[in-house]
Amino acid sequence: MLLNNFLPRTDFDSYEDFYENYRVNVPENFNYGFDVVDEIAREEPNKTALVWCNDSSAERFVSFGEMSAWSNRMANLFSSLSIKKGDVVMLILKRRAEYWPAVIALHKIGAVAIPATNQLKKKDLLYRFKAANVKMLISVNEPSIRTELSEALAEHPLELKLLCDGPYPAASPDLDPEGWLDLSALTERESSLFARPCGDQATHNDDPMLLYFTSGTTGMPKMVSHTYTYPLGHILTAKYWQNCSDGGLHFTVAETGWAKASWGKLYGQWLCGSAVMVFDFDRFNARSLLSVIEKYRVTTFCAPPTMYRYIIKEDLSKYNLSALSYAVVAGEPLNPEIYDRFLEETGLALREGYGQTEMTCAVATYPWMKPKPGSMGRPSPGYQLAILDENLSPCEADRQGEIAIMTREQRPIGLFGGYYQDDERTASVWKDGIYRTGDTAWMDEDGYIWFVGRSDDIIKSSGYRIGPFEVESALLEHPAVMECAVTGVADPERGEVVKASIVLSHGFGESRDLIKELQDHVKAITAPYKYPRVVEFVRELPKTISGKIRRVEIRG
């Protein structure tokens, strides 16, 4: 098994054994495209790498032999277009199957890939084009991004532009088709053999491989830079948190523009020998998702809490989920109600995990641990994690502080190398061997970590510090609440007050009486000072494509 090339030991007796003795052998000049994808293709060419389907009933099965050849053809194409080591290429490919060979091809060449979402607007595109000095763009051919691309490229033209699914129609009034190349047609003409670059074009472990733009509440997005060892950091993610196994089929619900796709749809899963399930859809529907899990016999599954909340509202007895053996959750804190209901319906205990775009899985509820609903779990091996107070001193048990990664003695495999070409921004979060995540949490006496919220999301009201998750958890226990997001709003007397944006469950209507009932419910469930003084009812909450609630947009 390929994984044995990188792990001197794969089995552990306990969490303590795992934390103390887990090690990864990092080869010199490791390149995921050659050393994993091509190696599996050489040993097991017919082994399934990708199972792809969309919401129009199309499907495709791609073996490792086919994936290797496909990525080689793309590597030859990109090279013929003068893409070389260090060049930056942006990928806006949603969940198209072409994303996988394209990103692997860029790894093989040594180019830097920027996965991006089709939700970007003109301003977002322009900033990314300029900040990262993008040389080539590969995009889907869809109206969702068409106008924004047209306007951005008019101001900042790119010489190299490739389209997935064919060129834009010449009659399209909102985009000049000139200059766009057909990705699929050109790829087919290329050779399926691509030699590993050598000399000054060879990749090295510390070279930049991926750039992710990640936004905060202030300033322009940060460019998170990951190197060629990053995929090895996701062995933790796939094998020990998601429980992927050789011959399995793993399904992480994520769009390729977000780092979650690297967590669950590419690196660690193939290192474990598991195929990756991709469901290409535009709008989330729990029934469609469950049908995919049933039809393709998905064995391991990962999704954000919001999606689980819709899943448990369905009649799960209508679906044959017998192949599903493990389920995990990430993206936001898990409400205990969702945990209990999913366990009751499926017999599977949801296991939470935590990390950031800047890292791999830093905290998780691993197989040897008893889940504590609402807790993220315990630190991953290689991550010397601490909860620090405002003086950067370790907090006592049960006291809130900022999650920090101590890197003086040991730097986790997969931790970012810094913000791309921005030493000042890197130094603002990473100084004296301490990387400060900006996330607030507390650790209990058993070493389990409980997420409170982004430091930016913490609500400071009348001297109290209130995390949105604890209020949201209380609200979600009320049958009238389908979804909710808690934020702070300015108040002249209290500094801030708690505001709840609520999507009502079917059969409930807006009323002053319901607002009072929900406020009293929160007071009865948690500390009374945390209740939402402002309640608004909304039809839907702003979310990323992967289902994560955008509180920053609500605050705005």
Secondary structure, DSSP 8 states (H G I E B T S, - for coil): -GGGGT-S----SSHHHHHHH------TT--HIIIIIIHHHHH-TTSEEEEEEETTS-EEEEEHHHHHHHHHHHHHHHHHTT--TT-EEEEE-TT-TTHHHHHHHHHHHT-EEEE--TT--HHHHHHHHHHTT--EEEEE--HHHHHHHHHHHHHS--SEEEEETS---TT-TTS--TTEEEHHHHHHTS-S------GGGS--TTSEEEEEEE--SSSS-EEEEEETTHHHHHHIIIIIIS---TT-EEEE---TTSHHHHHHTTHHHHHTT-EEEEEE-SS--HHHHHHHHHHTT--EEEE-HHHHHHHTTS-GGGS--TT--EEEE-SS---HHHHHHHHHHHS---EEEE--TTSS--EE--TTS---TT--BEE-TT-EEEEE-TTS-B--TT--EEEEEE-SS---TT---EETT-HHHHHHHEETTEEEEEEEEEE-TTS-EEEEEETTT-EEETTEEE-HHHHHHHHHTSTTEEEEEEEEEEETTTEEEEEEEEEE-TT----HHHHHHHHHHHHHHS-GGGS-SEEEE-S---B-TTS-B-HHHHH-
